[in-house]
Amino acid sequence: MMKHALTTLLLLCPAAAAAQDPLAADCGSTPAAEACAAKPKNTDIFGQPAVPVRTEGSAGAAPAEAAGAAKKTSPLKGPRPGSAAGGTAAGTRGADERAAEGGTAKSPDFSRLQRASTALHLWLGLAFILLAAAEAFAADNPGWTRTAAAGAAGSFLLVLAAVLLSWRELGAEARALLSFKPGFLLYYASALLAGSAALALLLSRAAGPAGRGFWGAAAAFLLAASGGLLLAVHLKVNAAAAVEVMTGHVPVGAALLAAGAAAVFRLLRPSRPARAALAVFLFIAGAMSGLYRENPLAFSPEIHDVVAVGGAGSPDEAADKKGPRG
């Protein structure tokens, strides 16, 4: 009886040990079971360190790992500040803010130069015609010096009005327009010289015999200088309108040069034909100036076409054929 109980106890001990330790169960009940069971629990059956394997599912994952996975799989909410998209968005916002603050930048309206030139020539022509009328009246009535002086003063005021009205046509873009087309300043220079000539004629009427010769010579020089500038305007305009501008200004410039020569001749020989010649040339200059209309292409922006010569193609194509340098 006692022997049977000991036998049963010996059979049950390995089974209980195997239930508590699966590794011991794999070892079996052979004489090497003790050596197998004596192996560390963190090694495999070959004695190598065991690699931990997670067997829990997504529901049993650790909160930190689930949060990390969520961070990895969650979509990006927006571009980073340093990324290309972020830089583009920031640049777009900056452009929008600048446009909202300072407005949209635009090129000057070059048609203002055409309108300003037409207005200047019109009023300048009226000034020359008034001056011619005053000189013609003085030629027929040498004693009416005050009437001739009043005509010269009115001509001077008309020249100033011509310059101011022309500048008004340019508006707020005057500085930008004149920086692009500085040749337009020749018109203003010629007008101011003509106004100075009218003022010199006025002073020659008001001065005595001693100052009459000086102011008369100054008026002759200023009239000739004004005409010379008008003859050079076509050199400062676009090539497409140079011929038309020259054709319109040659009569005015030539008439002013002739008026200057007539003023000198009147100083040397103060006769009635000399005084009449001055009035005639001033009238011709005024009429031709008043009828002048500026060509729209005279001061417009020039567009040049670049044509490849010799079949070389564009610079980019030539660079592609040569290949990268280095």
Secondary structure, DSSP 8 states (H G I E B T S, - for coil): -HHHHHHHHHHHHHHHHHHH-HHHHHHTTSTTHHHHHTS-TTB-TTS-B--------STTS-HHHHHHHHHHHS--SS--TTSHHHHHHHHHHHHHHHHHHH-------THHHHHHHHHHHHHHHHHHHHHHHHHHHHHH-TT-HHHHHHHHHHHHHHHHHHHHHHHHHHGGGHHHHHHH-GGGHHHHHHHHHHHHHHHHHHHHHHS-HHHHHHHHHHHHHHHHHHHHHHHTGGGGS-GGGHHHHHHHHHHHHHHHHHHHHHHHHHHHS--HHHHHHHHHHHHHHHHHHHH----TTSSS--------STT---HHHHHHHH----
